[in-house]
Amino acid sequence: MALKFQYANDQPYQLDAINAIADLFEDQQFRTSQFTAGDTAQMMIDQQHATYKNSTLGIGFANDLRVSERRLADGLHTIQERNCLPKTQVLTDGRLRDFTVEMETGTGKTYVYIRTIYELHKRYGLTKFIIVVPSVAIREGVKKSFETMKEHFNTLYDGTPLDYFVYDSNNMGPVANFAMSSSIQVMIINIGAFNKAFDKDGESDKSNLFHRKSEKLAGGRSPQEMVSECRPLVIIDEPQSVDNTAKAKKAIKSLNPLFVLRYSATHKEKYNIVYRLTPVDAFQEHLVKGICVDSVLSQANLNGAYVRLDSVSKNPYRAKVTLDVKQKDGSQKRKSVQVKAGQDLYERSGYNTDYQAGWVVNNIDAAEGMESIEFQNGDYLELGESKGDVDETLIKRAQIRRTIEDHLETQLQMWPRGVKVLSLFFIDKVSKYREYLDDGTADGEYARMFDEEYTNLVSSNKWQHRYQKAGIPLIADPKRVRTGYFSEDKKKRYKDTIGSTAADTDTFQLIMQKKETLISFPDGKDEDRDYSFIFSHSALKEGWDNPNVFQICTLVETRDTMTKRQKVGRGLRLCVNQEGQRCFEPEANTLTVIANESYKDFAHGLQSEFEQSGFRFGALAPESFTNLHVIDKNGEETEQLFGFDNSKAVYDHLADSGLIAKNGEITETLKTQVKDSTLELPEEFEPMRDQIEQVIAHMAEKLPVKNKAEEVNVEVNPQAEQNQAFRELWERIRPRTKFELNVNSDLLVERSIEYIQEMEKVRPVEIHSYRSDLDIDDAGIAAGEARMAVVDTSEGLHYNLPDPIRELQDVVGLTRKTLKRILEGCGRLDEFTVDPVTFITQVAACIQKAKRVVLPKGITYSKLPEEEWYKVNILSPAGMKGYLDQNAFRPSHLDKWLFDYVVYDSVTVERPFARQLDRADNVLFCAKLPSSFTVDTPFGSYNPDWAYVEEQGGSQKVYFVIETKGGKNGLATTRPEEQSKIDCARIHFKLLAQDHPDLEYDVQSLYDKVMK
């Protein structure tokens, strides 16, 4: 059976991103309106040009909205406060129109905005959407996503019909259907398909087919006129590459968007950001693969002249080159020096005789893309090229060999999980993979290297033995396991990729179509399943990836135009098994970059690229603390958020105390004070100390890039099984349980009513009118700048009211009887007629909150039969790897640990906790519980963090299971859903403690706090 991707519908960060947009419009009144193709304005154009005498009329359906700018701004600020974002109100053409979602590469950005389309239709009835993309690669990726996610969304949204299509100027049928259909319509279009009607300043230039009238459309309209009548909601994928010019901005405006939603990991212009998933969040929360760098470096060869071109500049023309400079003691040291035209490297090298043979700078070219240096002896170097070093082919061969070795090792670890491993090589010249000669074709240099190295490795006793022992097939023929993704010319010959030609389009389609096949295990029938090493062109920088890419190797001869972020972006997604399900375990997801530079240089370069795109590591902002929960006078956490004003007050206090720099950078002093709990805070913020310290510690962390040289394999400590404390602990925690729910309906109704009575008042929708002039030119009709006025609606608004109980049932899943009791008892039902959509949304949120509180109170656990309890083999680390001083350490008291290395998820909470366990003399045994050890709850499986045995009073033993969370009460960074799981876990372990009263479960941040 063919592999099909499965999608999870409950990823909290994705739901947060979806709700950030959907909640924006809670207080607005949407509706569907109709329009007639061939209206008065169109007839005027027809008469002016005397072109379309037989225009046909058609009824189109459009998005429509009665909007309150004030309430939209209030909603925006509420969401920004909720997500720790700066309060903004950036206007476009005089109104709030553009909103930004920032999500790190590989975290499901496309899934999020497609699901947002469904959600906006479900909540508000919106039907017309246009997705604008910058490139063929991204367009094909979006199209593939719609194909593979169709079944998922049909299930999630009860078969709601949705039509999507890629705009094709040769086929107007889908455009007509887009306008005339009343169901959800999605058009995917390249910005290049409709911005050519404008010049570089955004003024009308010459029309293209999107702006040209067509007899194939109702009323003889142009595609632009048809879609702009629909007032589409426009989604821009990678806006930094879409509307980054005046021409592109004019093109987007010509679509007459109702709103514009912008999705990217690297925004250049941030219009009203409503959600942000930072790189640190993505890596720390294991939403993407971890990054490991495997450096392939040669020692410097100081024999002969070595020259490398590092950089060039103009005004004046200069170049930085690396030379072997002669020292006073006669030795040589490799250094970077600056040179200009006419200078002799013999002199600049300290009169190193290796540079006597004509190494005089003849010319320096600083033109973009042409950076180079030329010498009188005829030698010529492009940026990044070197001369006289260890032969470059040896470095490339070593990189290829190392990639194959890493691949073989990773496949051994991932096969039991049902995951096929892929490795990706980027090259800049197709001839390095395949050559076309007069007498036929031949393998290129890199292909030959690969075949030789692969054959040598897989025929060795080492890999033969290991694969046979594991029962994994090992294909001997290297040509069966490698393939190439390159554009083809008319003769079906590979050619270098540009990224925009029809042949390049075919390349992207091939990549997308083969995605599921490539990650399927070999079956002996389909040769495409054998491929596991992919050679691709370095021009394919973005827009495609494969979740099972575990190794990336760049083999580029000259200047590498791919950024490090673009490289790792092709393999960051979490891997997928043979059932199409994602594997979420951190130990199963590491992307190794085989680099010809040091780990330190690669990590520094990658972090610099993140910073250049606008993300600041190790820095606070005035809004960093806004979504903390206020602690009441009893020390209990409330639902009230800390807010902008309080957050800024904390920020200002830190700045005034000299603990952060002017740009918000966290000082070493502040890090130390947080670590030692000596940070002084104003008295009114003292109850918030733990949450504030947790935010500071989190924001102080750097990008977690791991060093392959520090990699260790984690194994079960042989001494652990002989440890009496371990055996006693294991007998206490190994029972598995099942749960039953006995919901206290009265308590659920009571809590729901309590939360509804506290919710924000539902107010009438303000109505604004917009007045604008029509710009009529060769490109068509476009609206000028809008002017807003408030409309007097003294008679009020009247709606066709839905059944509130039925609407709530679909969302919260309670019986009609229970919902009737809640609505009748809340005293707020009169607000339903004021704004039905807002009322239903707010009430549903209150009931869901009540369910999270009440359900754990009504849950009971019972033990399963002993034969279903956990066996000790589930504690096996199953190929787990750690990286010393990055996410792992060797314990100083190995005899009391389950594994020979301690691997931790967080440097701010888990690492200090583990270190304290290791140092504590009264801790007899301890373990980081693997992800396979879980407790079933109504909210999903729960995996506690730690288990340990402590000796008290010299003889008594206490057995602990601990969840490590930031904050004094352990809840500072805990989501409501996760907290509900923890509440259920308490009940599970309380049941186990009936047989063993010395078993305790708790949530803490530090071991010494458990002691206290």
LINBELHU-V954433 format. One record per residue. RES is the residue in one letter. PHI is phi as a letter, one per 40 degrees, with the letter a starting at -180 (999 if undefined). D_LAST is the distance of its C-alpha to the last C-alpha in Angstrom with 2 decimals. Layout:
res = {RES & RES}
phi = {PHI & PHI}
d_last = {D_LAST & D_LAST}
This chain:
res = {M & A & L & K & F & Q & Y & A & N & D & Q & P & Y & Q & L & D & A & I & N & A & I & A & D & L & F & E & D & Q & Q & F & R & T & S & Q & F & T & A & G & D & T & A & Q & M & M & I & D & Q & Q & H & A & T & Y & K & N & S & T & L & G & I & G & F & A & N & D & L & R & V & S & E & R & R & L & A & D & G & L & H & T & I & Q & E & R & N & C & L & P & K & T & Q & V & L & T & D & G & R & L & R & D & F & T & V & E & M & E & T & G & T & G & K & T & Y & V & Y & I & R & T & I & Y & E & L & H & K & R & Y & G & L & T & K & F & I & I & V & V & P & S & V & A & I & R & E & G & V & K & K & S & F & E & T & M & K & E & H & F & N & T & L & Y & D & G & T & P & L & D & Y & F & V & Y & D & S & N & N & M & G & P & V & A & N & F & A & M & S & S & S & I & Q & V & M & I & I & N & I & G & A & F & N & K & A & F & D & K & D & G & E & S & D & K & S & N & L & F & H & R & K & S & E & K & L & A & G & G & R & S & P & Q & E & M & V & S & E & C & R & P & L & V & I & I & D & E & P & Q & S & V & D & N & T & A & K & A & K & K & A & I & K & S & L & N & P & L & F & V & L & R & Y & S & A & T & H & K & E & K & Y & N & I & V & Y & R & L & T & P & V & D & A & F & Q & E & H & L & V & K & G & I & C & V & D & S & V & L & S & Q & A & N & L & N & G & A & Y & V & R & L & D & S & V & S & K & N & P & Y & R & A & K & V & T & L & D & V & K & Q & K & D & G & S & Q & K & R & K & S & V & Q & V & K & A & G & Q & D & L & Y & E & R & S & G & Y & N & T & D & Y & Q & A & G & W & V & V & N & N & I & D & A & A & E & G & M & E & S & I & E & F & Q & N & G & D & Y & L & E & L & G & E & S & K & G & D & V & D & E & T & L & I & K & R & A & Q & I & R & R & T & I & E & D & H & L & E & T & Q & L & Q & M & W & P & R & G & V & K & V & L & S & L & F & F & I & D & K & V & S & K & Y & R & E & Y & L & D & D & G & T & A & D & G & E & Y & A & R & M & F & D & E & E & Y & T & N & L & V & S & S & N & K & W & Q & H & R & Y & Q & K & A & G & I & P & L & I & A & D & P & K & R & V & R & T & G & Y & F & S & E & D & K & K & K & R & Y & K & D & T & I & G & S & T & A & A & D & T & D & T & F & Q & L & I & M & Q & K & K & E & T & L & I & S & F & P & D & G & K & D & E & D & R & D & Y & S & F & I & F & S & H & S & A & L & K & E & G & W & D & N & P & N & V & F & Q & I & C & T & L & V & E & T & R & D & T & M & T & K & R & Q & K & V & G & R & G & L & R & L & C & V & N & Q & E & G & Q & R & C & F & E & P & E & A & N & T & L & T & V & I & A & N & E & S & Y & K & D & F & A & H & G & L & Q & S & E & F & E & Q & S & G & F & R & F & G & A & L & A & P & E & S & F & T & N & L & H & V & I & D & K & N & G & E & E & T & E & Q & L & F & G & F & D & N & S & K & A & V & Y & D & H & L & A & D & S & G & L & I & A & K & N & G & E & I & T & E & T & L & K & T & Q & V & K & D & S & T & L & E & L & P & E & E & F & E & P & M & R & D & Q & I & E & Q & V & I & A & H & M & A & E & K & L & P & V & K & N & K & A & E & E & V & N & V & E & V & N & P & Q & A & E & Q & N & Q & A & F & R & E & L & W & E & R & I & R & P & R & T & K & F & E & L & N & V & N & S & D & L & L & V & E & R & S & I & E & Y & I & Q & E & M & E & K & V & R & P & V & E & I & H & S & Y & R & S & D & L & D & I & D & D & A & G & I & A & A & G & E & A & R & M & A & V & V & D & T & S & E & G & L & H & Y & N & L & P & D & P & I & R & E & L & Q & D & V & V & G & L & T & R & K & T & L & K & R & I & L & E & G & C & G & R & L & D & E & F & T & V & D & P & V & T & F & I & T & Q & V & A & A & C & I & Q & K & A & K & R & V & V & L & P & K & G & I & T & Y & S & K & L & P & E & E & E & W & Y & K & V & N & I & L & S & P & A & G & M & K & G & Y & L & D & Q & N & A & F & R & P & S & H & L & D & K & W & L & F & D & Y & V & V & Y & D & S & V & T & V & E & R & P & F & A & R & Q & L & D & R & A & D & N & V & L & F & C & A & K & L & P & S & S & F & T & V & D & T & P & F & G & S & Y & N & P & D & W & A & Y & V & E & E & Q & G & G & S & Q & K & V & Y & F & V & I & E & T & K & G & G & K & N & G & L & A & T & T & R & P & E & E & Q & S & K & I & D & C & A & R & I & H & F & K & L & L & A & Q & D & H & P & D & L & E & Y & D & V & Q & S & L & Y & D & K & V & M & K}
phi = {999 & c & c & b & c & b & b & c & b & b & c & d & c & c & c & c & c & c & c & d & c & c & c & d & b & d & c & b & b & c & a & b & b & b & a & b & c & g & c & d & c & c & c & c & c & d & c & c & c & f & b & b & c & b & c & c & c & a & c & b & b & b & c & a & a & b & b & b & c & c & c & c & c & c & c & d & c & c & c & c & c & c & b & f & b & c & c & b & a & c & c & b & f & g & a & c & b & b & b & b & b & b & b & c & d & g & b & g & d & c & d & c & c & c & c & c & d & c & c & c & c & c & c & b & g & c & b & b & b & b & b & b & b & c & a & c & d & c & d & c & c & c & d & c & c & c & c & c & c & d & c & d & c & c & c & c & b & f & g & d & c & a & b & b & a & c & c & b & c & c & b & c & d & c & c & c & c & d & c & c & c & c & c & c & b & b & b & b & a & c & d & c & c & a & b & c & c & b & c & c & c & g & c & c & b & b & c & b & c & c & b & c & c & b & c & c & b & d & g & g & c & c & d & c & c & c & c & c & c & c & f & c & c & c & b & b & c & g & c & c & b & b & b & c & b & c & c & c & c & c & c & c & c & c & c & f & c & c & a & b & b & b & b & a & c & b & c & c & b & b & c & f & c & b & a & b & b & c & d & c & d & c & c & c & c & f & c & b & c & c & b & b & b & b & c & b & b & b & c & c & c & c & c & g & c & b & b & b & c & c & a & b & a & b & f & c & c & a & a & b & b & c & b & c & c & c & c & c & c & g & c & b & b & c & b & c & b & c & b & b & d & g & c & b & c & d & c & c & c & g & g & c & c & c & b & c & c & g & c & b & c & c & a & b & b & b & c & d & g & b & d & a & b & b & b & c & c & g & c & b & b & c & d & g & c & b & b & g & c & d & d & d & c & c & c & c & c & c & c & c & c & c & c & c & c & c & c & c & c & c & c & d & c & c & d & c & c & g & b & c & c & b & b & b & b & b & b & b & b & d & c & c & b & a & b & b & b & c & b & h & b & a & c & c & d & c & c & c & d & c & d & c & c & c & c & c & c & c & c & c & c & d & c & d & c & c & c & c & c & c & g & b & c & b & c & c & c & c & c & c & b & b & a & b & b & b & c & b & c & c & c & g & b & d & a & c & c & b & h & b & c & c & c & c & d & c & c & c & c & c & d & c & c & c & d & c & c & c & c & c & c & d & b & g & b & c & c & c & c & c & c & b & b & b & c & b & c & c & c & c & c & a & g & a & a & a & c & b & c & b & b & b & b & b & b & b & c & b & c & c & c & c & c & c & c & c & c & c & c & c & b & c & c & c & c & b & c & c & c & g & c & c & c & c & c & d & c & c & b & b & c & b & b & c & b & c & a & c & d & c & c & c & c & c & c & c & c & c & c & c & c & c & c & h & c & b & c & g & b & b & b & d & c & c & b & c & c & c & c & c & c & c & c & c & g & c & c & b & c & c & c & c & g & c & c & c & c & c & c & c & d & c & c & c & c & c & c & g & c & b & c & d & c & g & c & c & c & c & c & c & d & c & c & c & c & c & f & b & c & c & b & d & d & c & b & d & c & c & d & c & c & c & c & c & c & c & c & c & c & c & c & c & c & c & b & c & b & d & c & b & c & b & c & c & b & c & c & d & c & c & c & c & c & c & c & c & c & c & c & c & c & c & b & c & c & c & b & b & b & b & b & b & c & c & d & c & c & c & c & c & c & c & c & d & c & c & c & c & c & c & c & c & b & c & c & c & b & b & b & b & b & a & c & c & c & b & a & c & c & h & b & b & c & c & c & c & b & b & a & c & c & c & b & c & c & g & b & b & b & c & c & c & c & c & c & c & c & c & d & c & c & b & g & b & c & c & c & c & c & c & c & c & c & c & c & c & g & b & c & c & c & c & c & c & a & d & c & c & c & c & c & c & c & c & c & c & c & c & c & c & c & c & c & c & d & c & c & b & c & b & b & b & c & c & d & d & c & c & c & c & c & c & c & c & c & c & c & f & g & c & b & b & b & d & g & b & a & a & a & c & c & c & b & c & c & b & b & c & b & c & b & c & b & b & c & b & c & c & b & c & c & d & c & c & c & c & c & c & c & c & c & c & c & c & a & a & a & c & c & c & c & c & c & b & b & c & b & c & b & h & c & b & b & c & c & b & b & a & b & b & c & b & g & g & a & c & b & b & b & b & b & b & b & c & b & c & h & d & c & g & b & c & b & c & c & d & c & c & c & c & c & c & c & c & c & d & c & d & c & c & c & c & c & c & c & b & c & c & c & b & b & a & b & a & b & b & c & c & c & c & d & c}
d_last = {56.88 & 56.23 & 52.67 & 51.51 & 48.51 & 45.93 & 43.88 & 40.51 & 40.65 & 36.95 & 35.63 & 33.43 & 34.44 & 38.09 & 37.84 & 36.30 & 39.28 & 41.75 & 40.38 & 40.32 & 44.11 & 44.84 & 42.83 & 44.79 & 47.83 & 46.36 & 48.41 & 51.59 & 54.61 & 55.85 & 59.07 & 61.62 & 64.95 & 68.23 & 70.69 & 74.20 & 75.21 & 78.38 & 77.62 & 79.58 & 77.89 & 78.50 & 82.13 & 82.66 & 81.49 & 83.70 & 86.72 & 86.04 & 86.03 & 88.48 & 86.52 & 85.13 & 87.94 & 86.62 & 83.01 & 81.50 & 79.11 & 75.76 & 72.82 & 69.50 & 65.98 & 63.64 & 60.13 & 60.25 & 57.83 & 57.85 & 55.20 & 53.54 & 52.65 & 50.47 & 48.39 & 48.32 & 46.92 & 44.33 & 43.31 & 43.16 & 40.84 & 38.55 & 38.27 & 37.80 & 34.95 & 33.39 & 33.70 & 32.76 & 36.39 & 38.65 & 40.72 & 44.34 & 47.70 & 50.04 & 53.44 & 56.08 & 59.59 & 58.26 & 55.72 & 52.29 & 53.27 & 51.18 & 47.55 & 45.53 & 43.06 & 41.57 & 40.35 & 39.87 & 42.57 & 42.08 & 39.79 & 42.56 & 44.17 & 47.44 & 45.80 & 44.08 & 47.29 & 49.35 & 46.94 & 46.92 & 50.69 & 50.32 & 47.67 & 49.84 & 52.74 & 50.78 & 49.44 & 52.38 & 55.34 & 55.74 & 58.09 & 59.27 & 57.18 & 58.22 & 56.07 & 57.29 & 56.49 & 57.49 & 58.78 & 60.31 & 57.26 & 54.89 & 57.57 & 57.90 & 54.14 & 53.92 & 56.86 & 55.29 & 52.07 & 54.08 & 55.81 & 52.76 & 50.65 & 53.46 & 52.60 & 48.90 & 49.70 & 52.46 & 49.92 & 47.33 & 49.92 & 52.27 & 55.05 & 55.45 & 58.41 & 57.94 & 60.65 & 59.94 & 62.44 & 62.92 & 65.48 & 68.76 & 71.65 & 74.09 & 72.78 & 72.69 & 72.13 & 68.30 & 68.52 & 70.79 & 68.51 & 65.53 & 67.36 & 69.01 & 66.27 & 64.02 & 61.26 & 58.55 & 60.30 & 58.70 & 60.77 & 59.46 & 61.39 & 61.41 & 61.60 & 64.64 & 66.49 & 66.84 & 66.23 & 69.57 & 71.41 & 70.00 & 70.56 & 67.92 & 67.90 & 67.36 & 70.98 & 73.25 & 74.84 & 76.24 & 75.23 & 73.75 & 73.89 & 70.78 & 72.50 & 76.01 & 77.68 & 78.18 & 80.77 & 78.32 & 76.07 & 76.95 & 78.98 & 79.38 & 76.05 & 73.97 & 70.62 & 69.00 & 70.74 & 69.81 & 66.08 & 65.78 & 67.27 & 64.31 & 61.84 & 59.50 & 55.82 & 55.72 & 52.92 & 53.06 & 51.57 & 50.86 & 52.29 & 52.18 & 55.05 & 56.74 & 57.47 & 57.20 & 60.79 & 62.89 & 64.98 & 62.03 & 60.67 & 64.14 & 64.20 & 60.89 & 62.24 & 65.41 & 63.38 & 62.84 & 59.16 & 57.47 & 54.19 & 53.18 & 49.92 & 49.01 & 46.90 & 46.07 & 43.46 & 45.40 & 46.84 & 49.04 & 49.63 & 46.71 & 48.12 & 45.45 & 42.67 & 40.83 & 38.61 & 37.33 & 35.79 & 35.27 & 35.79 & 32.16 & 31.11 & 33.71 & 32.69 & 28.90 & 29.10 & 31.63 & 34.42 & 36.86 & 37.33 & 35.54 & 38.02 & 38.77 & 41.51 & 43.81 & 45.88 & 49.45 & 50.72 & 53.65 & 53.96 & 56.24 & 59.89 & 61.38 & 64.89 & 67.15 & 66.63 & 63.34 & 63.10 & 60.53 & 60.87 & 57.49 & 58.53 & 61.53 & 62.16 & 65.20 & 66.56 & 67.16 & 67.13 & 64.73 & 62.90 & 59.99 & 60.69 & 58.89 & 61.15 & 61.08 & 61.53 & 63.15 & 61.26 & 62.87 & 62.29 & 64.12 & 61.11 & 60.31 & 57.21 & 56.73 & 56.39 & 56.91 & 59.88 & 61.70 & 65.37 & 68.21 & 71.61 & 73.93 & 71.30 & 71.60 & 68.53 & 70.18 & 69.66 & 66.15 & 65.03 & 65.98 & 69.32 & 67.93 & 71.14 & 69.63 & 70.23 & 73.92 & 75.35 & 75.65 & 72.00 & 73.08 & 71.43 & 74.13 & 72.32 & 68.91 & 68.37 & 65.48 & 66.40 & 63.52 & 63.62 & 66.23 & 64.21 & 66.00 & 67.67 & 71.09 & 72.58 & 76.20 & 76.04 & 75.50 & 71.81 & 69.88 & 66.12 & 64.22 & 60.79 & 58.28 & 61.08 & 61.55 & 64.50 & 64.69 & 61.21 & 60.51 & 62.53 & 60.74 & 61.81 & 59.82 & 56.66 & 57.37 & 58.07 & 54.81 & 52.91 & 54.72 & 54.04 & 50.34 & 50.13 & 51.79 & 49.47 & 46.34 & 47.97 & 48.75 & 45.23 & 43.66 & 46.11 & 45.14 & 41.51 & 42.42 & 45.26 & 43.10 & 41.56 & 45.10 & 45.05 & 48.13 & 47.52 & 49.69 & 50.31 & 51.95 & 54.31 & 55.42 & 58.84 & 61.09 & 64.48 & 65.55 & 68.08 & 65.26 & 64.68 & 68.24 & 71.57 & 74.76 & 77.82 & 81.52 & 81.61 & 78.44 & 74.68 & 72.47 & 68.78 & 67.47 & 65.85 & 62.23 & 63.25 & 65.06 & 62.10 & 59.82 & 62.25 & 62.61 & 58.90 & 57.98 & 60.75 & 59.73 & 56.10 & 56.57 & 59.32 & 57.20 & 56.06 & 52.42 & 52.28 & 54.88 & 52.88 & 49.50 & 50.97 & 53.05 & 50.08 & 48.10 & 51.17 & 51.39 & 54.87 & 55.65 & 58.61 & 60.86 & 63.06 & 61.41 & 63.68 & 62.23 & 58.66 & 59.36 & 60.80 & 61.25 & 60.66 & 63.41 & 65.95 & 69.47 & 72.88 & 75.88 & 76.66 & 73.20 & 72.29 & 68.86 & 68.73 & 66.23 & 64.11 & 64.50 & 62.33 & 64.76 & 67.83 & 68.77 & 68.23 & 64.71 & 64.11 & 65.15 & 62.66 & 59.74 & 61.04 & 61.15 & 57.55 & 56.40 & 58.66 & 57.58 & 53.80 & 53.30 & 55.88 & 54.31 & 50.95 & 52.69 & 52.95 & 56.50 & 58.76 & 61.94 & 63.82 & 62.55 & 62.71 & 60.42 & 57.57 & 58.12 & 57.32 & 53.95 & 54.84 & 55.95 & 57.95 & 58.00 & 59.41 & 57.20 & 58.74 & 56.76 & 53.76 & 52.15 & 52.56 & 52.13 & 49.59 & 48.77 & 45.33 & 46.02 & 46.84 & 44.48 & 46.50 & 48.35 & 50.85 & 53.07 & 56.48 & 58.15 & 61.09 & 61.18 & 58.85 & 55.97 & 56.09 & 53.07 & 49.83 & 46.78 & 45.28 & 48.43 & 48.23 & 44.69 & 45.35 & 47.71 & 45.03 & 41.71 & 41.81 & 39.71 & 41.95 & 43.85 & 44.69 & 48.00 & 47.18 & 46.81 & 43.08 & 40.67 & 38.07 & 34.73 & 32.81 & 32.00 & 33.13 & 36.52 & 37.16 & 37.94 & 41.04 & 42.54 & 44.86 & 47.38 & 48.12 & 50.63 & 48.31 & 45.12 & 41.71 & 40.81 & 44.02 & 43.59 & 39.98 & 40.99 & 44.09 & 42.32 & 39.75 & 42.68 & 44.42 & 41.48 & 41.42 & 45.19 & 44.91 & 42.76 & 39.16 & 37.09 & 34.30 & 31.51 & 32.60 & 31.51 & 33.93 & 34.10 & 33.43 & 30.39 & 27.94 & 30.29 & 28.82 & 25.23 & 24.42 & 24.25 & 21.22 & 22.60 & 21.96 & 19.58 & 17.34 & 19.04 & 20.80 & 24.58 & 27.59 & 28.91 & 29.07 & 28.29 & 31.96 & 34.27 & 34.37 & 30.64 & 30.31 & 33.13 & 31.69 & 28.51 & 30.86 & 33.09 & 30.28 & 29.30 & 33.00 & 33.73 & 30.90 & 32.53 & 29.58 & 31.87 & 35.54 & 38.38 & 38.35 & 34.63 & 33.79 & 30.18 & 30.25 & 28.43 & 26.91 & 25.36 & 24.01 & 22.39 & 20.91 & 19.42 & 18.03 & 16.52 & 15.49 & 18.14 & 20.52 & 22.11 & 23.16 & 25.46 & 23.85 & 25.11 & 23.33 & 19.89 & 18.67 & 19.92 & 18.11 & 16.19 & 19.44 & 21.57 & 19.68 & 19.89 & 23.63 & 24.22 & 22.61 & 24.70 & 27.85 & 27.58 & 28.12 & 31.56 & 33.74 & 32.50 & 35.71 & 35.36 & 37.51 & 39.46 & 39.77 & 36.00 & 36.01 & 34.71 & 35.14 & 32.02 & 32.71 & 31.01 & 29.95 & 32.44 & 30.01 & 27.58 & 29.98 & 30.20 & 26.44 & 25.89 & 22.25 & 23.65 & 26.34 & 24.05 & 21.77 & 24.95 & 26.43 & 23.53 & 23.55 & 27.27 & 28.74 & 30.15 & 30.62 & 32.89 & 32.29 & 34.51 & 34.48 & 35.37 & 35.30 & 35.19 & 38.12 & 37.85 & 34.26 & 35.24 & 38.22 & 36.24 & 33.60 & 36.39 & 38.40 & 35.47 & 34.91 & 38.70 & 39.19 & 36.68 & 38.32 & 40.61 & 44.16 & 46.72 & 49.57 & 53.10 & 53.76 & 55.53 & 58.66 & 59.79 & 63.08 & 63.72 & 67.11 & 68.16 & 71.41 & 72.49 & 73.12 & 75.98 & 76.87 & 77.72 & 74.16 & 74.20 & 72.77 & 69.47 & 67.92 & 67.85 & 65.13 & 63.89 & 64.03 & 61.87 & 62.74 & 61.10 & 63.20 & 63.84 & 62.98 & 63.79 & 64.45 & 61.02 & 60.03 & 60.76 & 59.29 & 60.13 & 57.05 & 55.36 & 53.95 & 50.36 & 49.20 & 50.65 & 49.18 & 45.68 & 46.11 & 46.64 & 43.33 & 40.85 & 42.48 & 42.54 & 45.57 & 48.21 & 47.56 & 43.87 & 44.70 & 47.51 & 45.17 & 42.80 & 45.65 & 47.41 & 44.35 & 42.92 & 45.74 & 46.01 & 48.68 & 51.35 & 49.69 & 50.55 & 54.16 & 53.18 & 51.69 & 51.24 & 49.51 & 46.84 & 46.31 & 45.88 & 43.51 & 41.21 & 41.29 & 40.57 & 37.44 & 36.25 & 36.97 & 35.21 & 32.08 & 32.43 & 32.88 & 29.61 & 27.83 & 30.00 & 30.74 & 27.30 & 27.48 & 30.78 & 29.99 & 30.10 & 29.63 & 31.65 & 31.71 & 34.57 & 36.77 & 35.32 & 37.93 & 36.36 & 32.84 & 31.62 & 33.29 & 31.62 & 34.09 & 32.39 & 29.69 & 32.45 & 31.86 & 35.50 & 36.56 & 33.29 & 33.60 & 31.25 & 32.04 & 30.56 & 28.62 & 29.21 & 27.30 & 26.80 & 26.00 & 26.89 & 23.82 & 23.92 & 23.02 & 25.41 & 25.55 & 22.18 & 22.97 & 25.17 & 27.20 & 28.67 & 27.42 & 24.27 & 25.51 & 23.35 & 24.45 & 22.74 & 22.43 & 20.14 & 17.39 & 18.26 & 19.39 & 16.34 & 14.21 & 16.92 & 17.22 & 13.64 & 14.32 & 17.59 & 16.44 & 13.70 & 15.77 & 14.00 & 14.70 & 18.16 & 19.34 & 18.62 & 20.90 & 21.54 & 23.27 & 26.85 & 28.36 & 30.44 & 27.53 & 27.46 & 27.03 & 29.99 & 29.53 & 32.20 & 31.07 & 31.52 & 29.81 & 26.09 & 24.67 & 20.91 & 19.67 & 17.80 & 17.69 & 16.22 & 16.01 & 13.37 & 14.48 & 12.64 & 14.54 & 17.33 & 18.91 & 16.98 & 16.41 & 14.29 & 15.84 & 14.13 & 16.13 & 14.53 & 16.28 & 15.48 & 16.52 & 16.49 & 14.98 & 11.90 & 12.88 & 14.37 & 17.86 & 19.25 & 21.61 & 22.04 & 25.62 & 26.53 & 28.04 & 25.04 & 22.77 & 25.26 & 24.95 & 21.18 & 21.83 & 24.37 & 22.19 & 19.76 & 22.89 & 24.10 & 21.06 & 20.94 & 24.53 & 23.77 & 21.09 & 23.96 & 25.35 & 22.09 & 19.41 & 17.04 & 17.13 & 14.42 & 14.88 & 12.64 & 13.23 & 11.01 & 12.21 & 10.21 & 8.84 & 6.28 & 5.04 & 5.44 & 3.78 & 0.00}
